[in-house]
Each structure stands twice: as structure tokens, then as C-alpha cells.
Amino acid sequence: MSFQVHRTITNEHPALAGHFPGNPVVPAVLILDEVLRAAEQWRGKLRLKSVETVKFSSPLRPGQSFSIELRCDDDSYIAFECRYGANRIASGRLAVECETGGS
């Protein structure tokens, strides 16, 4: 079972101020927040129990559209991969608990 969406973190996002002037990079926590939002769009309301693994492979710049692909084998874990074009930005696995029994 898998799900894919595209997201863009705009230049105006408040978390980008000072991260880094002249060479802006989207903070990792914003990418993970988008992954969790995508998981909830797919599966319904979730409780994040833990980030089991995560690896950030290349930077994401504000305004760049990126894809989030989610996969799961059961209701307890969601694997994710984020890409900008052919570049992997991040990948990992979340331990989750479904709160509403999403599909």
C-alpha cells in the first residue's frame, strides 16, 4: 500500500527567517512536518509515536516542489521518501498509531 503527494514550502514560511541568510535551506523539521501531514491525509488522524529512522540526503530550497512517497506494511509503521526531481532529500520510518482508523 502506498501514497504520494507533492508539497512546496514557500519562501515566506516563518521558520525560514535566518535559516540561512543568502543561502536559504528548508529546516529538516519542516520536511518531517510535511511527511506527517501527508500521512494524515492518507491514513486519517495519527499520533506520532517516534521517528524510528531518518536520513537527510540533500538540501531542499524554499519554493522547490518535492514529492513525498509513503508506504506501509501494517498500521504501526509508515516508511517515507522525499524527492526533489531525481534527488532524494530524506527517507525514513515513522512509528504511528491511528486515532480514527484511516484507510
Buried (B, 14 or more C-beta within 10 A) or exposed (E): EEBEBEBBBEEEBEEBEEBEEEEBEBBBEBBBBBBBBBBBEBBEEBEBEEEEEBEBEEBBBBEBEBBBBBBBEEEEBBBBBBBBEEEBBBBBBBEBEBEEEBE
